[in-house]
């Protein structure tokens, strides 16, 4: 049976004696690492992953992103654009350790892939550009990692590029990310003079032989010019770790030059407890620094037994229970991603937290309360699959053929059911109408959209009741463009799509009340319901809530589910312009029933109309999504870029110098940045680039509301 939680788990390591291992397990649980590669777009995540696979012997030729040959970027859309769109999983081995890797996207439109990957990973490697430093999406993935308390390493990549500055990146990480970063390596040179790295643990310099694509590594003496700097950096490293680790502090008090083994163990403990983030450096494209990064993954990042046991709620008692990482505990796992594969069908990516998942086994889904049989189990390597008989605790793999599972579902045995914490996903900010080009495509389009929405929780589908159009919603223009492209190429469905539209929202500015009485005769039967509601604004991002502040004598319990359903219907359809209402608290404060005439249908309708009346008396506001835009532009074009932002209702947050570029951060309404890539190219003669991510919903200026609502 599972252990009932008596007190809150802390972040300390719980690795004691090695647990028993199941027969058939390929690698011991303490020698397993589940890691993600996370970063801003174009920092070099996929390039780094390709080198990891090459040096681990998983692939025999290095694939390149710019050539469209990267193993992990297997989708045709990824190869054409040179970006990662979907998170890809793979397994490789390094120094008798099994490393399960998820390579995540850097583009903000696909941030859902990072969110659900970090939910199931034990550690992560944050990749930073040595020139760009901490960029907007770097901050986003860092916040996501903090949310799940994921221990991390940092790898400062592209040390060979002009303008590379290792010290500046460290300073940005400390200031912007508030990260406890400490270098365990120093770069040997920079830009075109970058030769290798200085290992502050072994106090040796490392060279990577170019004629073997970096496979041959040579340890040499630290150059005399870097000896004093290296000694200072090592002393600072030891002091920093000793302040956070009592075992190392004891040894340090006896001898300031602590042993290599003691230092590595102490760094590992501090990393796992999130008190320290070791920083390494290199150039993945030039095949320098990747093997020491793999050593650091093995040495410093946790195995499944080093982190707190995952917790959930018992399906029977709703008490909090824990799932220890062991092959002999009851089965628990989380489906963190769904995919549709034309060869195997519906594929569920699953992380096993405890127990064993075997082919042919019956598993239970607490959400649907249904039992299903496992048909096939797969070990994943990008878009290639390997059939296995079982997945063990701490492993990541795939299940094929499960009909009723979706992202966020728990798998467990029926007689010991429990529910793991689900994954929260952001709301889409952009929408577009789509319709089949021919009648024959109608059903195929509906099937394709359903498959894609099953895969991606941030991709929503709805039907406009007034026009009958199918509306698709996503996280950005690129997101919807990729969806449309996949419908054509993967599903062979011809479809016409409209122009992207802003996904507006509604909210209220003050507390107000409303009421409605439904009293009609329908089909010879009287229906009656009277309802009084109060609505109040909540803080941004808090969501909606519905509560009953009224006795059961006034509103009996049998009608409350119908009232709640009606209120939720009204929240979805809005009052001003058929946009969903957000961040609103709804209280049922009164009403009236008639024993003979009151019905669920009457109360559901009263719920809809009373909510609309209450919102109308509460200062309804139209909200628009505002994006955080970061533009890297040459200084000669800075004035043109700022003038253009001003014309787009932009608010400049900050302007900072980055080598020979200026980085402008600004808040700009999404409605003003459609087609911005073309405009920016024209303004700067193609020399500037930008990224953006959803920031918040803000009220639309009163002068613009009528034009939006009357479209």
C-alpha positions as CSV (number, residue, x, y, z in Angstrom):
1,X,0.0,0.0,0.0
2,X,1.0,3.6,-0.5
3,X,2.3,5.8,2.4
4,X,0.0,8.4,3.7
5,X,1.7,11.7,4.1
6,X,1.9,12.9,7.7
7,X,4.0,16.1,7.0
8,X,5.3,18.0,4.0
9,X,8.3,16.6,2.1
10,X,11.3,18.8,1.9
11,X,13.8,19.1,-0.9
12,X,16.6,17.1,0.7
13,X,17.9,14.0,-0.9
14,X,16.3,10.8,0.3
15,X,18.8,8.4,-1.3
16,X,20.0,5.9,1.3
17,X,20.8,2.3,0.5
18,X,20.4,1.2,-3.1
19,X,16.8,-0.1,-3.6
20,X,16.1,-3.6,-4.8
21,X,16.0,-3.9,-8.6
22,X,13.5,-5.8,-10.7
23,X,14.7,-8.5,-13.0
24,X,14.9,-7.3,-16.6
25,X,15.8,-3.8,-15.6
26,X,18.5,-2.5,-17.9
27,X,20.1,0.1,-15.6
28,X,20.0,0.5,-11.8
29,X,17.6,3.2,-10.5
30,X,20.3,5.3,-8.8
31,X,22.2,5.3,-12.2
32,X,19.2,6.7,-14.1
33,X,18.9,10.4,-15.0
34,X,15.7,12.0,-16.5
35,X,16.8,15.4,-17.9
36,X,15.4,18.1,-20.1
37,X,17.3,20.5,-22.3
38,X,15.7,24.0,-21.9
39,X,16.6,27.4,-23.3
40,X,15.6,30.4,-25.4
41,X,15.2,29.8,-29.1
42,X,18.5,29.5,-31.0
43,X,20.6,29.1,-27.9
44,X,21.7,25.7,-29.1
45,X,19.5,23.1,-27.3
46,X,19.1,20.7,-30.2
47,X,22.8,21.1,-31.4
48,X,23.9,20.2,-27.8
49,X,21.5,17.2,-27.8
50,X,22.9,16.0,-31.1
51,X,26.5,16.0,-29.7
52,X,25.3,14.2,-26.5
53,X,23.8,11.4,-28.7
54,X,26.9,11.2,-30.8
55,X,29.4,10.9,-27.9
56,X,27.1,8.4,-26.2
57,X,27.2,6.2,-29.3
58,X,23.4,6.6,-30.0
59,X,24.0,8.1,-33.4
60,X,27.1,7.6,-35.6
61,X,26.9,10.9,-37.5
62,X,26.3,14.3,-36.1
63,X,23.1,15.9,-37.5
64,X,22.9,19.7,-37.8
65,X,19.9,22.0,-37.3
66,X,20.9,24.3,-40.1
67,X,21.1,21.4,-42.5
68,X,17.7,19.9,-41.4
69,X,19.4,16.7,-40.4
70,X,19.1,16.9,-36.6
71,X,17.9,13.6,-35.1
72,X,15.6,15.3,-32.5
73,X,14.1,17.7,-35.0
74,X,12.3,15.0,-37.0
75,X,9.1,16.8,-38.1
76,X,9.3,18.2,-41.6
77,X,8.2,21.6,-40.2
78,X,11.1,21.6,-37.8
79,X,13.6,20.7,-40.5
80,X,12.3,23.5,-42.8
81,X,12.3,26.2,-40.1
82,X,15.4,25.1,-38.2
83,X,13.5,25.3,-34.8
84,X,12.2,22.7,-32.4
85,X,8.4,22.5,-32.3
86,X,7.6,19.4,-30.3
87,X,9.5,17.9,-27.4
88,X,11.3,14.7,-28.5
89,X,12.4,12.0,-26.1
90,X,15.4,9.7,-26.3
91,X,17.5,7.4,-24.2
92,X,21.3,7.1,-24.2
93,X,24.1,5.7,-21.9
94,X,27.1,7.4,-20.5
95,X,29.6,5.9,-18.0
96,X,27.2,3.1,-17.0
97,X,24.3,5.6,-16.5
98,X,21.1,5.7,-18.4
99,X,20.2,9.2,-19.4
100,X,16.6,9.8,-20.6
101,X,16.6,13.2,-22.5
102,X,13.7,15.4,-23.5
103,X,14.8,18.1,-26.0
104,X,12.2,21.0,-25.6
105,X,11.3,23.9,-27.9
106,X,12.6,27.4,-27.3
107,X,9.8,29.2,-29.2
108,X,7.2,30.7,-26.9
109,X,4.3,29.4,-29.1
110,X,5.3,25.9,-28.0
111,X,5.9,26.6,-24.3
112,X,3.4,23.9,-23.4
113,X,6.0,21.3,-24.5
114,X,8.4,22.7,-21.9
115,X,5.7,22.9,-19.2
116,X,4.7,19.3,-19.4
117,X,8.2,18.0,-19.9
118,X,9.5,19.8,-16.7
119,X,6.5,18.3,-14.8
120,X,8.0,14.8,-15.2
121,X,11.8,15.4,-15.2
122,X,14.2,15.1,-12.3
123,X,16.8,17.6,-13.6
124,X,17.4,20.0,-16.4
125,X,20.3,21.6,-18.4
126,X,19.7,25.3,-19.1
127,X,21.5,26.3,-22.3
128,X,22.5,30.0,-22.6
129,X,24.0,31.9,-25.5
130,X,27.4,33.3,-24.6
131,X,26.5,36.5,-26.6
132,X,22.7,36.9,-26.0
133,X,22.9,35.8,-22.3
134,X,19.6,35.7,-20.5
135,X,16.8,36.2,-23.1
136,X,13.0,36.4,-22.7
137,X,12.3,32.7,-23.2
138,X,15.3,31.9,-20.9
139,X,13.3,33.6,-18.1
140,X,10.1,31.7,-19.0
141,X,11.7,28.3,-18.9
142,X,13.5,29.2,-15.7
143,X,10.2,30.2,-14.0
144,X,8.7,26.9,-15.1
145,X,11.7,25.0,-13.6
146,X,11.3,26.9,-10.4
147,X,7.6,26.0,-10.3
148,X,8.5,22.3,-10.3
149,X,11.7,22.7,-8.1
150,X,13.8,21.1,-10.8
151,X,17.5,20.9,-10.1
152,X,19.6,22.4,-12.9
153,X,22.9,22.8,-14.6
154,X,23.7,25.8,-16.8
155,X,25.7,25.5,-20.0
156,X,27.0,28.7,-21.6
157,X,27.1,27.7,-25.2
158,X,28.5,29.5,-28.3
159,X,31.8,30.6,-26.6
160,X,33.3,30.6,-30.1
161,X,31.1,33.4,-31.3
162,X,32.1,37.0,-31.7
163,X,31.1,38.9,-28.5
164,X,31.0,35.9,-26.3
165,X,31.3,36.9,-22.6
166,X,31.1,34.2,-20.0
167,X,31.4,36.6,-17.0
168,X,28.5,38.8,-18.3
169,X,26.2,35.8,-18.7
170,X,26.9,34.8,-15.1
171,X,26.1,38.3,-14.0
172,X,22.8,38.3,-16.0
173,X,21.8,34.9,-14.5
174,X,22.3,36.2,-11.0
175,X,20.5,39.5,-11.6
176,X,17.7,38.6,-13.9
177,X,17.0,35.0,-12.8
178,X,18.1,35.3,-9.2
179,X,19.9,32.0,-9.7
180,X,22.5,30.7,-7.3
181,X,25.0,30.1,-10.2
182,X,28.7,29.2,-9.5
183,X,31.1,28.2,-12.3
184,X,32.7,24.8,-12.1
185,X,34.5,25.6,-15.4
186,X,36.1,28.6,-17.0
187,X,36.5,29.2,-20.7
188,X,40.0,28.9,-22.2
189,X,39.8,31.9,-24.5
190,X,36.7,33.3,-26.3
191,X,35.4,34.1,-29.8
192,X,37.9,33.0,-32.4
193,X,40.4,32.3,-29.6
194,X,38.2,29.8,-27.8
195,X,40.3,26.6,-27.3
196,X,38.7,24.6,-24.5
197,X,37.7,24.8,-20.9
198,X,39.4,24.9,-17.5
199,X,38.0,22.2,-15.1
200,X,37.9,23.8,-11.6
201,X,37.3,20.5,-9.9
202,X,40.3,18.6,-11.3
203,X,42.3,21.9,-11.9
204,X,43.2,20.8,-15.4
205,X,42.6,22.3,-18.8
206,X,40.6,20.3,-21.4
207,X,41.2,20.2,-25.1
208,X,38.9,18.6,-27.7
209,X,40.6,17.2,-30.8
210,X,39.0,18.7,-34.0
211,X,40.1,15.8,-36.3
212,X,37.8,13.4,-34.3
213,X,34.9,15.8,-34.0
214,X,35.7,16.4,-30.4
215,X,35.5,12.7,-29.5
216,X,39.2,12.6,-28.3
217,X,39.6,14.7,-25.1
218,X,42.9,15.7,-23.7
219,X,43.6,16.9,-20.2
220,X,46.6,19.3,-20.0
221,X,48.1,21.7,-17.5
222,X,46.3,25.0,-17.1
223,X,48.0,27.8,-19.1
224,X,50.2,30.1,-17.0
225,X,48.1,33.1,-18.0
226,X,45.0,31.5,-16.5
227,X,46.5,29.9,-13.5
228,X,45.9,32.7,-11.0
229,X,42.3,33.3,-12.2
230,X,41.6,29.5,-12.0
231,X,42.9,29.3,-8.4
232,X,40.7,32.2,-7.4
233,X,37.6,30.7,-9.0
234,X,38.2,27.3,-7.4
235,X,38.6,28.9,-3.9
236,X,35.4,30.9,-4.5
237,X,33.6,27.7,-5.6
238,X,34.8,25.8,-2.5
239,X,33.8,28.6,-0.1
240,X,30.3,28.9,-1.7
241,X,29.6,25.2,-1.5
242,X,31.1,24.9,2.1
243,X,28.6,27.6,3.3
244,X,25.8,25.4,2.1
245,X,27.1,21.9,3.0
246,X,28.1,20.9,6.5
247,X,30.1,17.9,5.4
248,X,32.3,19.9,3.1
249,X,32.6,22.7,5.7
250,X,34.1,20.2,8.2
251,X,36.7,19.1,5.7
252,X,37.3,22.7,4.7
253,X,38.0,23.8,8.3
254,X,40.7,21.2,8.5
255,X,42.2,21.8,5.0
256,X,41.2,24.6,2.7
257,X,42.3,22.5,-0.4
258,X,39.5,19.9,-0.1
259,X,39.6,16.6,-2.0
260,X,38.1,16.2,-5.4
261,X,35.6,13.5,-4.3
262,X,34.4,15.5,-1.3
263,X,33.9,18.6,-3.5
264,X,31.9,16.6,-6.2
265,X,29.7,15.0,-3.5
266,X,29.0,18.4,-1.9
267,X,28.2,20.1,-5.2
268,X,25.8,17.2,-5.9
269,X,24.0,17.6,-2.6
270,X,23.7,21.4,-3.0
271,X,22.5,21.1,-6.7
272,X,19.8,18.5,-5.8
273,X,18.5,20.8,-3.0
274,X,18.4,23.8,-5.4
275,X,21.0,25.8,-3.4
276,X,23.5,25.7,-6.3
277,X,23.5,25.7,-10.0
278,X,26.9,24.6,-11.5
279,X,27.8,26.5,-14.6
280,X,29.8,24.9,-17.5
281,X,30.7,26.3,-20.9
282,X,31.7,25.3,-24.4
283,X,30.7,25.4,-28.1
284,X,28.4,22.6,-29.1
285,X,28.7,23.5,-32.8
286,X,32.5,23.3,-32.6
287,X,32.3,20.0,-30.5
288,X,33.8,21.5,-27.4
289,X,32.6,21.0,-23.9
290,X,29.9,18.4,-24.3
291,X,31.6,15.4,-22.7
292,X,32.3,17.4,-19.4
293,X,28.6,18.4,-19.5
294,X,27.6,14.7,-19.6
295,X,30.0,14.0,-16.7
296,X,28.2,16.8,-14.8
297,X,24.8,15.3,-15.5
298,X,26.0,12.1,-14.0
299,X,27.9,13.7,-11.1
300,X,25.5,16.5,-10.1
301,X,21.9,15.9,-11.3
302,X,19.6,13.6,-9.3
303,X,18.4,10.1,-9.9
304,X,14.7,9.3,-9.2
305,X,15.7,8.1,-5.7
306,X,17.5,11.4,-4.9
307,X,14.4,13.6,-5.0
308,X,11.3,13.8,-2.8
309,X,8.8,11.0,-3.5
310,X,6.0,12.2,-5.8
311,X,2.7,12.8,-4.0
312,X,-0.9,12.6,-5.0
313,X,-4.4,12.0,-3.5
314,X,-5.9,8.7,-2.7
315,X,-9.0,8.1,-5.0
316,X,-10.9,6.5,-2.1
317,X,-10.0,8.7,0.9
318,X,-8.6,11.8,-0.7
319,X,-5.7,11.7,1.7
320,X,-2.3,12.8,0.4
321,X,-0.2,9.7,-0.4
322,X,3.4,9.3,-1.6
323,X,4.8,7.0,-4.3
324,X,8.4,5.9,-3.5
325,X,10.7,5.4,-6.5
326,X,10.9,1.6,-6.4
327,X,10.1,-1.3,-8.7
328,X,8.2,-3.0,-5.9
329,X,5.8,-0.3,-4.9
330,X,2.3,0.0,-6.4
331,X,2.2,1.3,-9.9
332,X,2.0,5.1,-10.4
333,X,2.7,7.1,-13.6
334,X,1.7,10.3,-15.4
335,X,0.7,10.7,-19.0
336,X,2.4,13.9,-19.9
337,X,2.0,14.0,-23.6
338,X,-0.2,12.6,-26.4
339,X,0.8,12.1,-30.0
340,X,-0.8,10.6,-33.1
341,X,1.6,8.5,-35.1
342,X,0.6,7.3,-38.6
343,X,2.3,3.9,-37.9
344,X,1.3,3.1,-34.4
345,X,-1.8,5.2,-33.9
346,X,-2.4,7.1,-30.6
347,X,0.8,7.2,-28.5
348,X,0.8,8.3,-24.8
349,X,4.1,9.5,-23.4
350,X,4.3,8.3,-19.7
351,X,6.7,8.8,-16.8
352,X,6.7,5.8,-14.3
353,X,7.2,7.1,-10.7
354,X,6.8,3.8,-8.9
355,X,6.2,0.1,-9.7
356,X,6.4,-1.6,-13.1
357,X,4.2,-1.2,-16.2
358,X,4.1,-4.4,-18.2
359,X,2.8,-5.2,-21.6
360,X,-0.7,-6.8,-21.4
361,X,-1.3,-5.4,-17.9
362,X,-4.6,-3.8,-16.9
363,X,-4.3,-0.2,-15.8
364,X,-6.8,2.2,-14.2
365,X,-7.6,5.8,-15.1
366,X,-9.1,7.6,-12.1
367,X,-10.4,10.5,-14.2
368,X,-12.5,8.3,-16.5
369,X,-12.9,5.5,-13.9
370,X,-12.2,3.0,-16.6
371,X,-9.8,0.1,-16.8
372,X,-7.7,-0.4,-20.0
373,X,-5.3,-3.1,-21.1
374,X,-1.8,-2.1,-22.2
375,X,-1.2,-3.2,-25.8
376,X,2.4,-2.1,-26.6
377,X,5.1,-0.4,-24.6
378,X,7.9,1.5,-26.4
379,X,11.2,3.1,-25.6
380,X,11.5,6.3,-27.6
381,X,14.2,7.8,-29.7
382,X,12.8,10.9,-31.5
383,X,10.4,9.4,-34.1
384,X,11.9,5.9,-33.8
385,X,10.4,3.4,-31.4
386,X,11.7,0.2,-29.8
387,X,9.3,-2.4,-28.3
388,X,9.9,-3.3,-24.7
389,X,8.1,-5.7,-22.4
390,X,8.1,-3.4,-19.4
391,X,8.8,0.1,-18.2
392,X,10.2,0.4,-14.7
393,X,10.1,3.1,-12.0
394,X,12.0,6.2,-13.0
395,X,11.7,5.5,-16.7
396,X,10.0,7.4,-19.5
397,X,8.4,5.6,-22.4
398,X,5.3,5.2,-24.6
399,X,2.0,3.3,-24.4
400,X,0.2,2.5,-27.7
401,X,-3.5,2.0,-28.1
402,X,-5.0,3.6,-25.0
403,X,-8.4,5.0,-26.0
404,X,-9.4,7.1,-23.0
405,X,-6.2,8.6,-21.7
406,X,-5.2,12.2,-22.3
407,X,-2.5,14.6,-21.1
408,X,-2.3,14.8,-17.3
409,X,-4.0,11.5,-16.6
410,X,-2.7,9.2,-13.8
411,X,-2.1,5.5,-14.4
412,X,-2.4,3.2,-11.4
413,X,-3.9,-0.1,-10.2
414,X,-7.7,-0.1,-9.7
415,X,-7.5,-1.5,-6.2
416,X,-5.0,1.2,-5.0
417,X,-6.1,4.1,-7.1
418,X,-4.6,7.6,-6.7
419,X,-4.4,10.8,-8.6
420,X,-1.2,12.7,-9.3
421,X,-1.2,16.5,-9.6
422,X,-2.3,17.5,-13.0
423,X,-0.5,19.9,-15.4
424,X,-1.7,23.5,-15.8
425,X,-1.6,25.0,-19.2
426,X,-1.9,28.7,-20.4
427,X,-5.0,30.0,-22.2
428,X,-4.6,30.6,-26.0
429,X,-4.4,34.2,-27.2
430,X,-5.0,34.0,-30.9
431,X,-7.8,32.5,-33.0
432,X,-8.5,31.7,-36.7
433,X,-11.5,30.4,-38.6
434,X,-10.9,27.2,-40.6
435,X,-13.2,25.3,-43.0
436,X,-12.9,22.3,-45.3
437,X,-12.2,23.2,-49.0
438,X,-14.7,20.5,-50.2
439,X,-17.6,18.6,-48.6
440,X,-15.5,15.4,-48.8
441,X,-12.9,17.0,-46.5
442,X,-15.4,17.9,-43.8
443,X,-15.2,14.7,-41.7
444,X,-11.4,14.4,-42.3
445,X,-10.9,17.9,-41.0
446,X,-12.9,17.3,-37.9
447,X,-10.8,14.1,-37.2
448,X,-7.6,15.9,-37.8
449,X,-8.5,18.8,-35.5
450,X,-9.6,16.4,-32.7
451,X,-6.2,14.5,-33.0
452,X,-4.3,17.7,-32.8
453,X,-6.2,19.1,-29.8
454,X,-5.7,15.7,-28.0
455,X,-2.0,16.2,-28.6
456,X,-1.8,19.9,-27.6
457,X,-3.8,21.2,-24.6
458,X,-3.1,24.8,-25.7
459,X,-4.8,24.2,-29.0
460,X,-8.6,24.7,-28.7
461,X,-11.5,24.2,-31.1
462,X,-14.9,25.8,-30.9
463,X,-17.9,26.6,-33.2
464,X,-19.2,30.1,-33.6
465,X,-22.9,29.7,-32.9
466,X,-23.9,32.7,-35.1
467,X,-21.9,31.8,-38.2
468,X,-21.4,28.1,-37.8
469,X,-17.6,28.5,-38.5
470,X,-15.1,26.3,-36.8
471,X,-12.7,28.5,-34.8
472,X,-9.2,27.2,-33.8
473,X,-7.2,28.9,-31.0
474,X,-3.5,28.8,-30.2
475,X,-0.6,30.5,-28.6
476,X,0.6,32.6,-31.6
477,X,0.7,33.0,-35.3
478,X,3.4,30.4,-35.7
479,X,1.5,27.9,-33.6
480,X,-1.6,28.1,-35.9
481,X,0.6,28.1,-39.0
482,X,2.2,24.8,-37.9
483,X,-1.3,23.4,-37.2
484,X,-2.6,24.3,-40.6
485,X,0.6,22.9,-42.3
486,X,0.2,19.6,-40.4
487,X,-3.4,19.3,-41.4
488,X,-2.4,19.5,-45.0
489,X,0.8,17.3,-44.9
490,X,0.1,14.7,-42.2
491,X,-3.7,14.3,-42.7
492,X,-3.9,15.2,-46.4
493,X,-6.9,17.5,-45.8
494,X,-7.5,20.6,-47.9
495,X,-8.7,23.5,-45.7
496,X,-9.1,27.2,-46.0
497,X,-8.1,29.4,-43.1
498,X,-9.0,33.0,-42.3
499,X,-6.7,35.6,-41.0
500,X,-5.5,35.2,-37.4
501,X,-7.7,37.1,-34.8
502,X,-7.0,38.3,-31.3
503,X,-8.6,36.1,-28.6
504,X,-10.2,38.9,-26.5
505,X,-11.5,38.3,-23.0
506,X,-14.0,40.1,-20.7
507,X,-13.9,40.9,-17.0
508,X,-15.5,43.3,-14.5
509,X,-14.1,46.3,-12.7
510,X,-16.2,46.4,-9.6
511,X,-18.6,44.3,-7.4
512,X,-22.2,44.2,-8.6
513,X,-25.4,42.1,-8.3
514,X,-28.0,40.8,-10.7
515,X,-31.1,38.6,-10.6
516,X,-33.4,36.8,-13.0
517,X,-36.7,35.0,-12.6
518,X,-37.7,32.3,-15.1
519,X,-41.4,31.6,-15.1
520,X,-42.8,29.9,-18.2
521,X,-45.0,27.1,-19.4
522,X,-43.3,24.8,-21.9
523,X,-45.2,21.9,-23.4
524,X,-48.0,22.2,-20.9
525,X,-45.6,22.1,-17.9
526,X,-44.8,25.1,-15.7
527,X,-41.1,25.9,-15.0
528,X,-40.0,28.3,-12.3
529,X,-36.7,29.5,-10.9
530,X,-35.6,32.8,-9.3
531,X,-31.9,33.6,-8.7
532,X,-29.8,36.4,-7.2
533,X,-26.1,36.6,-7.8
534,X,-23.2,38.8,-6.8
535,X,-20.0,39.1,-8.9
536,X,-16.6,40.5,-7.8
537,X,-13.3,41.0,-9.7
538,X,-10.4,38.7,-8.8
539,X,-6.7,39.3,-9.3
540,X,-5.3,38.7,-12.8
541,X,-4.7,35.1,-13.5
542,X,-6.8,33.9,-10.5
543,X,-9.5,32.3,-12.7
544,X,-13.2,32.1,-12.1
545,X,-15.0,30.7,-9.1
546,X,-18.6,29.9,-8.3
547,X,-19.8,29.6,-4.6
548,X,-23.2,29.3,-2.9
549,X,-23.7,31.7,0.0
550,X,-27.2,30.7,0.6
551,X,-28.9,28.0,2.7
552,X,-30.3,24.7,1.3
553,X,-33.8,25.8,2.3
554,X,-33.7,28.6,-0.3
555,X,-31.7,26.8,-3.0
556,X,-32.0,23.0,-2.6
557,X,-28.8,21.0,-3.4
558,X,-30.5,19.2,-6.3
559,X,-30.6,22.4,-8.3
560,X,-27.1,23.6,-7.6
561,X,-25.3,21.7,-10.3
562,X,-27.7,23.1,-12.9
563,X,-27.2,26.6,-11.6
564,X,-23.4,26.2,-11.7
565,X,-23.6,24.8,-15.3
566,X,-25.7,27.8,-16.3
567,X,-23.3,30.3,-14.7
568,X,-20.3,28.6,-16.4
569,X,-22.1,28.7,-19.8
570,X,-22.6,32.5,-19.3
571,X,-18.9,32.9,-18.3
572,X,-17.9,31.3,-21.6
573,X,-20.1,33.4,-23.8
574,X,-19.6,36.7,-22.1
575,X,-21.7,39.9,-22.2
576,X,-20.0,42.5,-24.3
577,X,-19.0,40.6,-27.4
578,X,-19.3,36.8,-27.0
579,X,-15.8,36.6,-25.4
580,X,-15.1,34.5,-22.3
581,X,-15.2,36.2,-18.9
582,X,-12.1,35.7,-16.8
583,X,-10.9,36.4,-13.2
584,X,-14.4,36.7,-11.7
585,X,-15.9,35.5,-8.4
586,X,-19.6,34.5,-8.6
587,X,-21.7,34.1,-5.5
588,X,-25.2,32.8,-5.4
589,X,-26.7,34.9,-2.6
590,X,-30.5,34.3,-2.9
591,X,-33.3,32.8,-4.9
592,X,-36.7,31.3,-4.8
593,X,-38.2,27.9,-5.6
594,X,-41.7,26.4,-6.0
595,X,-42.2,22.9,-5.0
596,X,-44.4,22.0,-7.9
597,X,-42.8,24.0,-10.7
598,X,-39.0,24.4,-10.1
599,X,-36.8,22.4,-12.4
600,X,-33.1,22.0,-13.4
601,X,-33.8,23.5,-16.8
602,X,-35.3,26.6,-15.2
603,X,-32.4,27.1,-12.8
604,X,-29.8,26.6,-15.5
605,X,-31.5,29.3,-17.7
606,X,-31.8,31.5,-14.6
607,X,-28.1,31.0,-13.9
608,X,-27.2,32.2,-17.4
609,X,-29.4,35.3,-17.4
610,X,-28.7,36.3,-13.8
611,X,-25.0,36.2,-14.4
612,X,-25.4,38.4,-17.5
613,X,-27.4,40.9,-15.5
614,X,-24.9,41.0,-12.7
615,X,-21.9,41.5,-15.0
616,X,-23.8,44.3,-16.8
617,X,-24.0,46.1,-13.4
618,X,-20.3,45.5,-12.5
619,X,-18.4,47.7,-15.0
620,X,-17.7,45.1,-17.7
621,X,-14.4,45.5,-19.5
622,X,-13.0,44.2,-22.8
623,X,-9.5,42.8,-22.3
624,X,-6.8,42.2,-24.9
625,X,-3.7,40.0,-24.7
626,X,-0.5,42.1,-24.3
627,X,2.8,40.5,-25.4
628,X,6.3,41.0,-24.0
629,X,8.4,41.8,-27.1
630,X,12.2,41.7,-27.2
631,X,13.9,43.2,-30.2
632,X,17.6,42.9,-30.9
633,X,18.5,45.7,-33.3
634,X,21.7,47.5,-34.5
635,X,22.0,50.9,-32.8
636,X,21.7,52.7,-36.1
637,X,18.1,51.5,-36.4
638,X,17.1,52.0,-32.7
639,X,15.2,55.2,-33.3
640,X,13.1,53.7,-36.2
641,X,12.3,50.7,-34.0
642,X,11.2,52.8,-31.1
643,X,9.1,55.1,-33.3
644,X,7.3,52.0,-34.8
645,X,6.7,50.6,-31.3
646,X,5.1,53.9,-30.2
647,X,2.8,53.7,-33.2
648,X,1.7,50.2,-32.1
649,X,0.7,51.3,-28.6
650,X,3.9,49.8,-27.2
651,X,5.3,50.6,-23.8
652,X,9.1,50.3,-23.7
653,X,10.3,48.6,-20.5
654,X,14.1,48.6,-20.9
655,X,16.8,49.2,-23.5
656,X,20.2,47.5,-22.9
657,X,23.4,47.1,-24.9
658,X,24.4,43.6,-26.1
659,X,27.8,43.6,-27.8
660,X,27.1,45.5,-31.0
661,X,23.3,45.4,-30.7
662,X,20.6,47.1,-28.6
663,X,18.0,44.9,-26.9
664,X,14.6,46.6,-26.5
665,X,12.0,45.1,-24.2
666,X,8.4,46.4,-24.6
667,X,4.8,45.5,-23.8
668,X,2.7,45.6,-27.0
669,X,-0.9,44.6,-27.6
670,X,-1.1,41.4,-29.7
671,X,-3.5,43.1,-32.1
672,X,-0.7,45.5,-33.1
673,X,2.0,42.9,-33.9
674,X,0.4,40.7,-36.6
675,X,2.9,40.6,-39.4
676,X,5.6,42.3,-37.3
677,X,8.4,40.2,-38.7
678,X,7.9,41.8,-42.2
679,X,7.7,45.3,-40.8
680,X,10.8,44.8,-38.7
681,X,12.8,43.5,-41.6
682,X,11.8,46.5,-43.6
683,X,12.7,49.0,-40.9
684,X,16.2,47.5,-40.2
685,X,17.1,46.1,-43.6
686,X,16.8,42.6,-42.3
687,X,19.4,43.1,-39.5
688,X,17.1,42.9,-36.4
689,X,15.3,39.9,-34.9
690,X,12.6,39.6,-32.2
691,X,10.8,37.2,-29.9
692,X,7.6,37.6,-28.0
693,X,5.6,35.9,-25.4
694,X,2.1,36.4,-23.8
695,X,2.4,38.7,-20.8
696,X,-1.1,39.6,-19.5
697,X,-4.6,40.7,-20.4
698,X,-5.2,44.4,-20.1
699,X,-8.3,46.6,-20.8
700,X,-8.8,47.8,-24.3
701,X,-8.8,51.6,-24.7
702,X,-12.4,52.9,-24.6
703,X,-11.9,54.6,-28.0
704,X,-11.3,51.2,-29.6
705,X,-13.9,49.1,-28.0
706,X,-16.8,49.9,-30.3
707,X,-14.8,49.0,-33.5
708,X,-13.8,45.7,-32.0
709,X,-17.3,44.8,-30.7
710,X,-19.0,45.8,-34.0
711,X,-16.7,43.7,-36.3
